[in-house]
Amino acid sequence: MHYDSIRASYYLKKWRYYETARHDLNQSELSDAKIFFNALKRLDDEERKLLTDVYYRSEELCSFNEKTG
């Protein structure tokens, strides 16, 4: 995997989807979610709060799954 090409915003936009659909994720999504949440834990509280406000509490829902929105 080339970490220079990872688009953090892609995973941040899927944040609520990962939580809402946690029991319905396929293997690839589950792997991505584990990496995402492990990385999120490494951030300090201020950084995590900023990302929470911008991405997690966004009015624009992720639409990767019809069931969860």
PyMOL commands that set and color helices and strands:
alter all, ss='L'
color gray80, all
select helices_A, chain A and resi 3-5+8-13+15-20+27-41+45-56
alter helices_A, ss='H'
color red, helices_A
deselect
rebuild
show_as cartoon
